[in-house]
Amino acid sequence: MFVHPTPQPALKTAITILSTAFGVYAVVSAKMPRQLPARFVRVDRAGGTRPNLVTDDARIIIDCFADSPETVESMCGTVDAAMHNAIGTVVDSVFMRNWTGVTGPTGNYPHPDYLSFERWQMTGSLMLSTTTPS
């Protein structure tokens, strides 16, 4: 009997990659905090596809928040570099096949609940192996 593999956790993988890249410089989470820290990165999954049996292609949305456009733009650069640098690596037992930026970073995108912060948004395609590397 053929067993269809369960996709690996794309959201968790993206958060781990970005948390490692930012360290203590910024908080990275899937959940918006009540009190926004000085620099914050929110990661979410917005669908995706399963192009073949061994690949999950997750659409990831990343919002960067900070007090100035220069800081947020720099944070977006860190996101882009971290995601590209993780290609071909194993993150929490998940093999990352590829990262392709799809849109952004888009600046001047205020969040209605955090108007005193700059927010820039970017999306990308995070391709992960559905199988566990040996």
C-alpha positions as CSV (number, residue, x, y, z in Angstrom):
1,M,0.0,0.0,0.0
2,F,1.3,3.5,-0.9
3,V,1.4,6.0,1.9
4,H,1.1,9.7,1.0
5,P,3.6,11.7,3.2
6,T,2.4,14.3,5.6
7,P,3.8,17.8,4.8
8,Q,6.4,19.2,7.2
9,P,5.6,22.3,9.2
10,A,6.3,25.2,6.8
11,L,5.3,28.0,9.2
12,K,7.5,26.6,12.0
13,T,10.4,26.2,9.6
14,A,10.2,29.8,8.4
15,I,9.9,31.1,12.0
16,T,13.0,29.0,13.0
17,I,15.0,30.3,10.1
18,L,14.1,33.9,10.8
19,S,14.4,33.7,14.6
20,T,18.0,32.4,14.1
21,A,18.8,35.2,11.7
22,F,17.4,38.0,13.9
23,G,18.6,36.6,17.3
24,V,17.8,39.2,19.9
25,Y,17.5,42.0,17.4
26,A,13.8,41.3,16.6
27,V,11.0,39.0,17.9
28,V,9.7,36.6,15.3
29,S,6.3,34.9,15.8
30,A,3.1,33.8,14.0
31,K,1.0,35.6,16.5
32,M,0.7,39.4,17.0
33,P,1.5,40.4,20.5
34,R,-0.7,42.8,22.5
35,Q,2.3,45.1,23.0
36,L,4.4,45.3,19.9
37,P,8.2,45.1,20.7
38,A,10.5,47.7,19.1
39,R,11.3,45.3,16.1
40,F,8.9,42.5,15.3
41,V,8.5,40.0,12.4
42,R,5.2,38.2,11.9
43,V,5.1,35.1,9.7
44,D,2.0,33.5,8.3
45,R,1.1,30.8,5.8
46,A,-1.4,31.8,3.0
47,G,-1.9,28.6,1.2
48,G,0.4,27.0,-1.3
49,T,0.5,23.9,-3.5
50,R,1.8,20.4,-3.6
51,P,3.6,20.3,-7.0
52,N,4.7,16.6,-6.4
53,L,4.6,13.9,-3.8
54,V,7.8,15.0,-2.1
55,T,7.5,18.8,-2.1
56,D,5.2,21.2,-0.3
57,D,5.3,24.7,-1.8
58,A,4.0,27.0,1.0
59,R,3.1,30.6,0.3
60,I,4.5,32.6,3.3
61,I,3.6,36.1,4.3
62,I,6.2,38.1,6.3
63,D,5.4,41.4,8.0
64,C,8.3,43.5,9.4
65,F,7.5,46.2,12.0
66,A,9.8,48.9,13.4
67,D,9.9,52.6,14.2
68,S,11.5,53.8,10.9
69,P,11.4,52.9,7.2
70,E,15.1,52.5,7.2
71,T,15.0,49.9,10.0
72,V,12.1,48.0,8.4
73,E,13.8,47.9,5.0
74,S,17.0,46.6,6.6
75,M,14.9,43.9,8.4
76,C,13.3,42.9,5.0
77,G,16.9,42.5,3.7
78,T,17.7,40.2,6.6
79,V,14.6,38.1,5.9
80,D,15.5,37.8,2.2
81,A,19.1,36.8,3.0
82,A,18.1,34.3,5.7
83,M,15.6,32.6,3.6
84,H,17.9,32.3,0.6
85,N,20.9,31.2,2.8
86,A,18.7,28.3,4.3
87,I,18.2,26.7,0.8
88,G,19.6,23.2,0.8
89,T,19.8,23.0,4.6
90,V,17.9,21.0,7.2
91,V,16.0,23.1,9.7
92,D,14.4,21.2,12.6
93,S,14.6,17.9,10.7
94,V,13.0,19.6,7.6
95,F,14.9,19.8,4.3
96,M,14.4,23.2,2.7
97,R,14.4,22.9,-1.1
98,N,14.0,26.5,-2.2
99,W,12.9,30.0,-1.4
100,T,11.6,32.3,-4.1
101,G,10.5,35.9,-3.2
102,V,7.1,36.5,-4.8
103,T,6.2,40.1,-3.8
104,G,7.8,42.9,-2.0
105,P,9.1,44.1,0.2
106,T,6.2,46.6,0.0
107,G,6.6,49.7,2.2
108,N,4.2,52.2,3.6
109,Y,1.8,49.4,4.6
110,P,0.5,50.5,8.0
111,H,-1.2,48.0,10.3
112,P,-4.5,49.5,11.6
113,D,-3.7,48.4,15.2
114,Y,-0.1,49.6,15.3
115,L,-0.1,53.0,13.4
116,S,2.9,54.3,15.2
117,F,5.0,51.5,13.6
118,E,6.3,51.2,10.0
119,R,5.2,47.9,8.5
120,W,6.6,46.4,5.3
121,Q,5.3,43.2,3.8
122,M,6.8,40.5,1.6
123,T,5.6,37.1,0.4
124,G,7.5,34.1,-0.9
125,S,7.3,30.5,-1.9
126,L,8.9,28.2,0.7
127,M,9.5,24.7,-0.8
128,L,10.1,22.0,1.7
129,S,10.6,18.2,1.4
130,T,7.6,16.2,2.6
131,T,10.0,13.5,3.7
132,T,12.4,13.5,6.6
133,P,16.0,13.6,5.6
134,S,18.1,10.6,6.6
